[in-house]
């Protein structure tokens, strides 16, 4: 149909391969998505118009069928009363509306088929839109990762990271050296306090007293 002419090549193409080969896949994906959204809006609007036409034809068919039945009853009633002139007029009206009913039926079928085609096209467009949206999301994630890596490289270049690592290694070695010295010379209370020395000497004297008395 005319409103879908611009996207026929998109539907036939391999979306992923096409987007991978373009110079700027993100911009191209956004461009195609905008085009598809415009086409989807047009297709949805056209489908709504066709559905409204279907409803109008349903009303026309119902009202025409009612007139046909009414004229048929009138013709039978007129015949029963020997009113042939009135019966002829009723039959003429019946035949006229029967032809209208046939025309409306054919026209409604055409509208129905057009609506079916529009539904099919709309579903196809929505499927392509979903594929492109998924592809765009994947591309954005990849682009974000690349940008993050670039920003990280600017903030902390490899040379700076190496310097920081060496600094931490030196700090670690220094701490290990201090820890090793602490383990080799455990801290203990040294008897430097005079009062404690006095008490020690007194206890020592008590221990020596029995030996000296012997």
C-alpha positions in Angstrom: 0.0 0.0 0.0 1.1 3.6 -0.6 1.8 4.6 3.0 4.3 1.8 3.4 6.4 2.4 0.3 9.3 4.1 2.1 10.0 1.2 4.4 9.8 -1.8 2.1 13.6 -2.0 2.0 13.8 -2.0 5.8 11.5 -4.9 6.2 13.5 -7.0 3.6 16.9 -6.1 5.0 18.9 -7.9 7.7 18.6 -5.2 10.5 21.5 -6.3 12.6 23.9 -6.6 9.6 22.8 -3.3 8.2 23.3 -1.4 11.4 26.7 -3.0 12.1 28.0 -1.8 8.8 26.9 1.9 8.9 29.3 4.6 10.1 27.2 5.7 13.0 24.9 2.8 14.0 23.3 4.6 16.9 22.3 7.6 14.8 21.1 5.4 12.0 19.1 3.2 14.4 17.4 6.3 15.8 16.7 7.6 12.3 15.0 4.3 11.3 13.1 4.1 14.5 11.7 7.7 14.0 10.7 6.7 10.4 9.0 3.5 11.7 7.1 5.4 14.4 5.8 7.8 11.7 4.7 4.9 9.6 3.1 3.1 12.6 1.1 6.3 13.4 -0.1 6.5 9.8 -1.0 2.8 9.7 -2.8 3.0 13.0 -4.8 6.1 11.8 -5.7 4.4 8.5 -6.8 1.2 10.3 -9.0 3.3 12.6 -10.6 4.9 9.5 -11.2 1.5 7.9 -12.7 0.1 11.1 -15.0 3.1 11.3 -16.1 2.5 7.7 -16.8 -1.2 8.6 -19.1 0.0 11.3 -20.9 2.4 9.0 -21.4 -0.4 6.4 -22.8 -2.6 9.2 -25.4 0.0 10.0 -26.2 0.5 6.3 -26.6 -3.3 5.9 -28.8 -3.6 9.0 -31.1 -0.7 8.0 -31.3 -1.9 4.4 -32.2 -5.4 5.5 -34.9 -4.0 7.7 -36.4 -2.0 4.8 -36.3 -5.1 2.6 -38.2 -7.2 5.2 -40.7 -4.4 5.8 -41.4 -3.9 2.0 -41.8 -7.7 1.6 -44.4 -7.8 4.4 -46.2 -4.8 2.9 -46.3 -6.4 -0.5 -47.8 -9.6 1.0 -50.4 -7.6 2.9 -51.3 -5.6 -0.2 -51.8 -8.8 -2.2 -54.0 -10.3 0.4 -56.2 -7.2 0.1 -56.1 -7.3 -3.7 -54.2 -4.0 -3.7 -51.9 -4.9 -6.6 -50.7 -1.3 -7.2 -49.5 -0.9 -3.6 -48.0 -4.4 -3.7 -46.1 -3.5 -6.9 -44.7 -0.3 -5.3 -43.6 -2.3 -2.2 -41.9 -4.9 -4.4 -40.1 -2.2 -6.4 -38.8 -0.7 -3.1 -37.8 -4.2 -1.9 -35.8 -4.9 -5.1 -34.2 -1.5 -5.0 -33.0 -2.0 -1.5 -31.9 -5.6 -2.2 -29.6 -4.2 -4.9 -28.3 -1.6 -2.4 -27.8 -4.4 0.2 -25.7 -6.4 -2.3 -23.6 -3.3 -3.2 -23.1 -2.5 0.5 -22.1 -6.1 1.2 -19.4 -6.1 -1.6 -18.1 -2.7 -0.5 -17.9 -3.8 3.1 -16.0 -6.9 2.1 -13.5 -4.6 0.3 -13.2 -2.4 3.4 -12.7 -5.5 5.6 -9.9 -6.8 3.4 -8.2 -3.4 3.4 -8.5 -3.4 7.2 -6.9 -6.9 7.4 -4.0 -5.7 5.2 -3.5 -2.7 7.4 -3.5 -4.9 10.5 -0.9 -7.1 8.9 1.2 -4.1 7.9 0.9 -2.6 11.4 2.0 -5.8 13.1 5.0 -6.1 10.7 6.0 -2.5 11.5 5.7 -3.0 15.2 7.8 -6.1 15.0 10.5 -4.2 13.0 10.3 -1.4 15.5 10.8 -3.8 18.4 13.9 -5.4 16.7 15.4 -1.9 16.1 14.7 -0.8 19.6 16.4 -3.9 21.0 19.3 -3.3 18.7 19.5 0.4 19.7 19.5 -0.6 23.4 22.4 -3.0 22.8 24.3 -0.3 20.9 23.8 2.2 23.6 25.1 -0.2 26.3 28.2 -0.8 24.1 28.7 2.9 23.5 28.3 3.6 27.2 30.9 1.0 28.1 33.4 2.5 25.6 32.8 6.0 26.9 33.3 4.8 30.5 36.6 3.1 29.6 37.8 6.3 27.8 36.8 8.5 30.8 38.5 6.1 33.2 41.7 6.1 31.1 41.7 10.0 31.1 41.1 10.1 34.9 43.7 7.5 35.8 46.2 6.8 33.1 48.1 3.5 33.1 51.3 5.3 34.3 49.5 6.8 37.3 48.0 3.5 38.2 51.5 1.9 38.1 52.8 4.6 40.4 50.0 4.1 42.8 50.5 0.4 42.8 54.2 0.7 43.5 53.4 3.1 46.3 51.0 0.7 47.9 53.6 -2.1 47.5 56.2 0.0 49.4 53.6 0.7 52.1 52.8 -3.0 52.4 56.5 -3.9 52.6 57.1 -1.3 55.3 54.1 -2.7 57.3 55.4 -6.2 56.9 58.8 -5.1 58.2 57.3 -3.5 61.2 55.1 -6.5 61.9 58.1 -8.8 61.6 60.1 -6.7 64.1 57.2 -6.8 66.5 56.9 -10.5 66.4 60.7 -11.0 66.9 60.7 -8.7 70.0 57.4 -9.1 71.7 56.5 -6.3 74.1 56.8 -7.2 77.7 56.7 -5.3 80.9 60.3 -4.3 81.8 61.2 -4.0 85.5 62.3 -0.5 85.4 60.0 0.7 88.1 62.1 0.8 91.4 59.2 -0.3 93.6 58.8 -3.4 91.5 62.5 -4.1 91.7 62.3 -3.8 95.5 59.5 -6.3 95.7 61.4 -8.7 93.4 64.5 -8.5 95.7 62.4 -9.1 98.8 60.8 -12.2 97.3 64.2 -13.4 96.2 65.5 -13.0 99.7 62.7 -15.0 101.2 63.5 -17.8 98.8 67.2 -17.8 99.7 66.6 -17.6 103.5 66.1 -21.4 104.2 69.2 -22.2 102.2 71.3 -19.8 104.1 70.2 -21.1 107.5 71.4 -24.6 106.6 
